[in-house]
């Protein structure tokens, strides 16, 4: 295993362009900066409009590299889904938006690698807790109520629909 160089950058999802830190490290090694930027854009496209932390690890001996995308925070993903700029200062009394249960599931799928939940249902309940803490409604209801409805099986069909995707990710 050769000596490694790690470059940590933050890019706008899907829109990385000229990145000085990459130029100064990769160009002298003969690694195509344009190719690396293109791969970063492919891997971050789903986070369009958001700042995304990215780590490029380069083996200085073999000149091989690995790109690691760190997913945005759960709060950032929920705010984007709701079209809101910031969490509520008083989430129990002041709501900042209303998102669908399906959006909650999509956030759970994105965050799977970082969650401790072993099932999609458990992950969804975690994301519902985050939604409640920032002042979001889910399908017009308090996320705590939606969490109870998840336990009661009201969302089983939708959870089954995304269950296969859950098994494939992370």
C-alpha positions, 0 to 999 in steps of 0.5 A: 500500500502506497502513500496516500493523499486525501483532498477534502472539498465541498462542491455544489451537487452535480455542478463541480467545476474548477477546483484548485485543490484538485488541480494542484494535487492531481495534475502533477501526478498526471491524473485527469482533473476533468475526469475526476470532476466529471465523476464527482458530478455524477456521484453528487447529482442527486444533491443538486442545489446543496453543498456536498462534502467530497473526499478524494483519496489518491494513492501517490504510488499507483496514481489510483484514486477513490471518491467518497461522497458524504451525504448532506445532513438529514436536516438539509435533505428534509429542508430541501424536500420541503422547500424551506430555508431553515428549521423552525425556532419553535417546531411544536408551534411553528411549522415550516412545511409539509412533505409527503411520506414518500419524501421521508422514505427517500431521505431514509434511503439516502441516509441508510449508510449513516443510520443505525436502523436495520430496517426501512421501517426503523429508518423511516421512524428516525427520519420522522423524528428529525422532521418533527424536530425541525417543524415539518408536517408529513402529509398534513400530520404531526410526524409523531402521529405518522410514526404511530401509523407506521407501527399500525401498518398504514404505510406497509404498501409504500414501505414494501415498494421501497423495501427492495431498494433499501436492501440494495443500498449502503 
